[in-house]
Amino acid sequence: MSEFETYMVEAGDHQIHISEIGEGEPLVMIHGGGAGASGPANFEGNALELSKHYRVILPDLVGYGKSTVAKPKGPRVAFYSKGIVDALDAMGLKEVNLLGNSLGGAIATWIGIHRPDLVRKLVLMGPGIAYPVLTPFPTEGWKQMAGFYKGDGPSKPKMRAMLETMVFDPGLVTDELVEKRFAVSTDPDVLATQPGPPTPESPFEMMEKEIEQLDVPALVVWGRDDRVTPYDSFIQFFSRMKRAELHVFSECGHWVQIEKRDEFNRVVLDYLAR
């Protein structure tokens, strides 16, 4: 399959948009929570290579991409996680590999804790599941995400500033990327149901208390120069994870899958194949 197959899945009260490519064992890749994010936007540069070995499934979270636009009800991570779990159940998937970036990493962890029967292995990229120990918090990236819809509202300069905190090399933030993400983030339906900016507490409402309950194999991947979720955050939870490995890339920010694409793909494929 050379192109994505796209379709909608009934997931409880919502519809989840799915982009899929490849065959074989399922690898579900869950995107982050920045304005304009979606499954393809986060992972289209990785999906083709990974789909040579796996059935790659890219869901859009509720409120993102082409999925149902809705405000989170209750704890944000649990709300998004339920949408993914409902979609996987509706698709008849019994066991999957879960890969999550940032908010997606928190969601994958939540599913690993609450629905371990669904998970074969986890890959967690700069996951928003613990506070940094050495880096001041909120971080630069958090402030940019929180401020995007505040004040005088969204703008292209704000979008560029936010995206540049995601990477070590700001040259990766092209005019085309800014235009694309800005258009998605300012869609009238998205604006009408904006859940509000993330707060320092929002991703962590359960992770600090429950991480020791995670009992599925996990690979934790971080960019050393992550300005959104600094890699020293791993100190808060990695020592309490039962079956985990850690891989840190130097000269790399929050978007490991983009800045270190080829190396990242190899690390993921090696881990999942073991």
Summary of the structure (lengths in Angstrom):
residues: 274
radius of gyration: 17.0
end to end distance: 25.0
largest distance: 50.0
contacts: 956
relative contact order: 0.16
helix: 42%
strand: 18%
